[in-house]
Amino acid sequence: MAATESLVGITPGSGQYLHAAARAVASTSTEEQYVVPAEGTLPTYTAIARGVRVNTANSHLLFVQGDGTNYVRLRRLKIRQANIATASTLDIRVLRTSTAGGGTGAISARAFDTADTTPYAGTVQSLPSTKGTEGAELLSFRLGLTASNPITSDNQEEWIAGRHNEKPIIVGNATTDGFCVKNIGSSATEVDVEAEFTTSSYL
């Protein structure tokens, strides 16, 4: 159905207008507001774990926990094969966590904008010696592995939130809230794991 461009008046003082499209829906006149996409303003971070060994099943390849103040929204997750392996398929899953892992493997997640707090104030680790408490499974991948070079884009999986206007994965603001990337099986190779996430004080 054709739309007629129109204006919706607002009066914060001197009088302003919202840009809208007039449209009849089920014989009822409606006004649909135009929105111009702008640059993102939320603090955005990347947590990158390179060359993570997946030779031990059920390891936490990467985990991110809340910083105690802000909510975390996972926007993008990429997993790619880093070295040649005996050709197989690796089962990767993303789960919520209710406690942080511990031990070695700390990662400094860096902000895209140096004006934001950097590195990220929450706990981020790869292959912790003590795993956090796992909760609900949220995502599942099958990463195809190759036994020869070159390793191509076929040997990676990438999940991006919002492709169909869905919510990102949201982590609470407590330090006990988080998510982990886990390999269910094992392979004598390495992978790179890259998580991009934003933070905000509101849910």
Wavefront OBJ file of the C-alpha trace (Angstrom):
o trace
v 0.000 0.000 0.000
v 1.378 3.405 -0.945
v 2.482 5.667 1.885
v 1.906 9.413 2.054
v 4.709 11.389 3.631
v 3.487 13.579 6.490
v 4.526 15.392 9.674
v 3.559 14.932 13.308
v 3.675 18.100 15.351
v 5.411 18.281 18.722
v 5.580 21.398 20.887
v 8.475 21.392 23.368
v 8.344 25.175 23.369
v 8.735 26.905 20.045
v 7.179 24.018 18.087
v 8.961 21.191 16.242
v 7.952 18.282 13.981
v 8.567 14.564 13.708
v 9.063 13.140 10.208
v 6.459 10.411 9.622
v 4.652 8.400 6.945
v 0.849 8.429 6.914
v -0.526 4.964 6.188
v -3.944 3.327 6.462
v -3.754 0.038 8.376
v -7.039 -1.929 8.613
v -8.874 1.261 7.590
v -7.259 3.182 10.454
v -4.984 6.138 9.754
v -1.559 5.733 11.330
v 1.634 7.736 11.484
v 4.905 5.769 11.138
v 7.916 7.742 12.268
v 11.013 7.966 10.093
v 14.285 7.137 11.819
v 17.685 8.073 10.442
v 20.365 5.571 11.558
v 23.169 7.304 13.398
v 26.557 6.283 14.724
v 26.364 3.921 17.675
v 26.977 5.567 21.044
v 27.198 2.576 23.394
v 30.650 1.515 24.585
v 31.719 -1.358 22.309
v 34.395 -3.947 23.064
v 36.127 -6.869 21.415
v 37.447 -9.824 23.376
v 39.850 -11.807 21.181
v 41.350 -15.184 22.026
v 43.852 -16.338 19.393
v 45.221 -19.833 18.911
v 43.042 -21.463 21.569
v 43.707 -25.198 21.864
v 40.603 -27.368 21.449
v 42.266 -30.689 22.216
v 40.400 -30.974 25.542
v 36.653 -31.494 25.274
v 34.240 -29.278 27.231
v 36.699 -26.413 27.673
v 35.616 -22.789 27.936
v 37.391 -21.272 24.934
v 36.291 -17.790 26.007
v 34.051 -16.381 28.704
v 32.825 -12.861 29.490
v 31.307 -11.889 32.844
v 29.385 -8.754 33.822
v 31.332 -5.854 35.320
v 29.001 -5.371 38.291
v 27.477 -2.171 36.881
v 26.504 -2.463 33.214
v 24.473 -4.843 31.088
v 26.372 -6.634 28.321
v 24.897 -7.280 24.875
v 26.704 -9.775 22.669
v 26.521 -8.348 19.144
v 28.885 -10.577 17.171
v 30.715 -13.840 17.680
v 33.261 -15.308 15.260
v 35.036 -18.655 15.559
v 37.621 -19.662 12.971
v 40.128 -22.462 12.547
v 43.665 -21.226 13.196
v 45.822 -24.252 12.315
v 45.443 -27.365 10.182
v 43.943 -30.404 11.878
v 42.800 -33.923 11.202
v 39.692 -33.130 9.165
v 36.621 -33.259 11.384
v 33.750 -31.195 12.697
v 33.953 -29.359 16.006
v 30.817 -28.882 18.123
v 30.789 -25.359 19.602
v 28.118 -24.019 21.945
v 27.406 -20.728 23.727
v 25.969 -20.975 27.230
v 25.051 -18.601 30.016
v 27.261 -18.680 33.093
v 26.305 -17.852 36.673
v 29.823 -17.767 38.118
v 33.126 -16.680 36.646
v 35.932 -19.074 35.862
v 39.330 -18.666 37.447
v 43.026 -19.176 36.960
v 45.128 -18.173 33.985
v 44.155 -16.919 30.530
v 43.036 -13.352 31.306
v 42.066 -11.251 28.279
v 41.816 -7.452 28.114
v 38.720 -6.617 26.059
v 39.423 -3.300 24.353
v 37.010 -0.451 23.629
v 36.436 0.750 20.063
v 36.380 4.336 21.404
v 39.310 5.309 23.627
v 36.992 7.747 25.419
v 35.202 4.740 26.929
v 36.539 2.728 29.853
v 39.231 0.436 28.474
v 39.927 -2.349 28.970
v 36.475 -3.712 29.834
v 36.061 -3.864 33.612
v 34.470 -7.329 33.775
v 36.328 -10.637 33.839
v 37.273 -12.109 30.453
v 39.344 -15.287 30.140
v 40.276 -18.048 27.734
v 40.728 -21.671 28.861
v 40.360 -20.928 32.576
v 41.809 -23.623 34.804
v 38.550 -23.515 36.783
v 35.394 -23.227 34.689
v 32.411 -21.114 35.679
v 28.955 -22.562 36.360
v 27.116 -23.263 33.113
v 23.465 -22.434 32.487
v 21.134 -22.365 29.473
v 22.478 -23.143 25.995
v 21.895 -20.169 23.670
v 23.756 -20.894 20.412
v 25.212 -23.945 18.673
v 27.719 -24.207 15.787
v 29.365 -26.963 13.775
v 32.804 -25.746 12.768
v 34.233 -27.658 9.838
v 37.977 -28.329 10.189
v 40.450 -28.957 7.406
v 43.652 -31.004 7.398
v 45.449 -28.878 4.798
v 46.225 -25.306 3.869
v 44.847 -22.934 2.875
v 42.421 -22.419 5.722
v 39.600 -20.400 4.149
v 36.472 -18.563 5.202
v 34.694 -21.918 4.971
v 36.470 -22.852 8.193
v 34.736 -20.262 10.341
v 31.345 -19.480 11.829
v 30.019 -16.004 12.579
v 26.868 -15.041 14.462
v 25.614 -11.452 14.289
v 22.698 -10.191 16.381
v 19.944 -8.109 14.834
v 19.961 -9.511 11.301
v 16.224 -10.091 11.674
v 15.649 -7.405 14.316
v 16.003 -9.929 17.126
v 17.517 -9.184 20.512
v 21.220 -9.707 21.093
v 22.283 -12.070 23.859
v 21.960 -9.979 27.027
v 24.052 -10.554 30.146
v 23.029 -9.111 33.506
v 25.034 -6.450 35.281
v 26.184 -8.659 38.177
v 29.662 -10.152 38.159
v 27.951 -13.549 38.404
v 26.233 -13.032 35.018
v 28.042 -14.006 31.824
v 28.401 -16.323 28.853
v 30.975 -18.816 27.639
v 31.992 -20.372 24.327
v 32.503 -24.107 24.829
v 33.838 -26.921 22.646
v 31.893 -30.139 23.249
v 34.228 -32.388 21.279
v 37.974 -32.090 20.801
v 40.515 -31.838 17.990
v 44.293 -31.476 17.793
v 44.132 -27.924 16.460
v 43.575 -24.317 17.485
v 40.813 -21.787 16.886
v 40.442 -18.026 17.181
v 37.414 -16.740 19.091
v 36.309 -13.120 18.768
v 33.384 -11.628 20.698
v 32.090 -8.103 20.105
v 29.772 -6.676 22.749
v 28.325 -3.411 24.006
v 27.586 -2.212 27.545
v 24.884 0.037 28.978
v 23.638 1.013 32.440
v 20.039 0.172 31.437
v 18.358 -3.036 30.352
l 1 2 3 4 5 6 7 8 9 10 11 12 13 14 15 16 17 18 19 20 21 22 23 24 25 26 27 28 29 30 31 32 33 34 35 36 37 38 39 40 41 42 43 44 45 46 47 48 49 50 51 52 53 54 55 56 57 58 59 60 61 62 63 64 65 66 67 68 69 70 71 72 73 74 75 76 77 78 79 80 81 82 83 84 85 86 87 88 89 90 91 92 93 94 95 96 97 98 99 100 101 102 103 104 105 106 107 108 109 110 111 112 113 114 115 116 117 118 119 120 121 122 123 124 125 126 127 128 129 130 131 132 133 134 135 136 137 138 139 140 141 142 143 144 145 146 147 148 149 150 151 152 153 154 155 156 157 158 159 160 161 162 163 164 165 166 167 168 169 170 171 172 173 174 175 176 177 178 179 180 181 182 183 184 185 186 187 188 189 190 191 192 193 194 195 196 197 198 199 200 201 202 203
